[in-house]
Amino acid sequence: MEYGSIEREIHVDASPEVVFEVVSSPEHISGWWTDDADVEATPGAVGELVWGERAQVVPITVVTVEPPRLFAFRWSYPEGRVDDAANSLLVTFELTPSGAGTTIRLTETGFREMGWEAAKLAEQYREHSVGWDTFVPRLGEYVARLVAAP
């Protein structure tokens, strides 16, 4: 297994502008991925993703914001450490118009650069892969409900 990157792609029947809001704004992120989110779609902004009753709180740092086509952030960096390419994972949402909708391409990179021993690298890669296998379809379902709402 290479453990270099995780890539997922899904097509949704919504404009890139709508999808950009769904992947970058807290009120929407907490509708398909987390239980709560606090982040601004501004490069350099630091925020957090929350699961459970704050049982798991993960800091994130926004890296790239190019509405309506690109949103990227770093996460999974050690607590109290600066997030950089050597100690964090990079999640990128690329949004491409496709017919009447949008193709969403999610990429998560940086696993090998984390410095984890082999077993932890394999475990983290597997956990994130399974996570995206769950949450990318939820993203599609959330967008479908959002655009169908009156």
N, C-alpha and C positions, 0 to 999 in steps of 0.2 A: 504494500500500500504506500502511496506517495505522500499523502497528508499535506499537499501543497495548498490546495484551495477547495472550497465547497462552492458549487455553482448550481443554481436552480433558476428555472425560467417558467413563466406563466403568462398567458394572454388574458386580458380582462376587457370587457366592453365598457370602457370609460376613457375619457380623455387623459392625456398625460398630466394636465393641470389638476384634475381630480385625484389621480393616483399619487402625484407628488404630495398633495396635502395629506393623504392617507399614510404615506410612509414617513412623513417628516413632522407632523404635528401631534402633540401629546394626546389630545382628545381622540384622535383616530388610532394612534399606536396602541392605546389601551383598549381599543375595540377589537383588535385582531391578534395582538401579540402579548402584551403585558397586562397586569392588573391595574397599573398606574404608570405614568411617565411624566417627567418634568424636564423639558429640554426646549431650547429655542433653535430654530433652523437658521443659525448664524455661524459661520466658520469660527472656530475657537470656543464656542459656547460649551460649557460643561453642564451636564444634567445627570439624571438618573432614571433607570428603568427599575420597576418594582413588581415583584411577584409575591402573592400571598399578602398577608397583613404585615408587610415589610419584612417577611421572612427572608427574602432575598432582595437586596438592593445592589444594583450594579451601576457604577458610574460610567458615563459615556462622554466623549468629547467629539463634537461635530467637526468634521474635516472639510467637506466640500458641499456647497449648496449652489446648484445651478438650476433654478426652476425653469421649466418643468421637466428637466431631463436627468438630473443627477443629484443624489443625496448620499453622503458617506459619513460614517462615524467610526471612531475607535472605541473598543471596549475590552473587557477581560484583562485590564492591566492591574498589577499588584496594588493593593490599597496603600495610599500614601505616596505612590510613585507617579512620576510624570508619565503620561501616555506618549510613547513614541513607537516607531516601527519595530524596535527591538523587544518591547515588552507589552505589546497589545495586538489585538486582532482588528482588522479593518473590514467593515461591512459596507458594501456599495450597492445601491439600488440604481440601475440604469433603466430609464424609461424611454421607450422608442414607439412613436406612433406606428400603428399597424392596422390598416383598414379603418374601421370605425372605432377601434379601441387602442389599447396600449400593450406592448410586450414589456413585462417587468423581468429584468435579469438581476438576480441577487448573486453577489460574489462575496465570500468571506475568505480572507487570506491572512497569513502571518503565523500559522500554526508551527511550522518548523523553526521560525525565528524566536519563539517563546523560550527556548532553552530547556524545555521539559525533557525528562528522561523518557525513553521509548514507550514504556507502559502508559505513562500519563499523557503523552502525545496521542497515542492511539485512542485512549479513553475520551479525551477532550474532543478529538476529531469526530469520533463516533457520536458522542452526545450532541454536538452541534449539528451534525448531519441529520440525525433523527429529529432534532428540534426544528430545523428548517423544513424537513419532510412534513411536519405537522403544521408549522405556521405559514408557510408560503401558500398552501391551499386555503387556509383560513383568511389570508390576505385577499385572495380572489373572491371568496364567499362574502367577505365584509364589503368589498367594493361593489359586488353585485347587489347586495342589500341596500347600500348607500344610494346607488344610482336608480334603484327601483322605488325608493321611498318617495311618497308624494310631496 
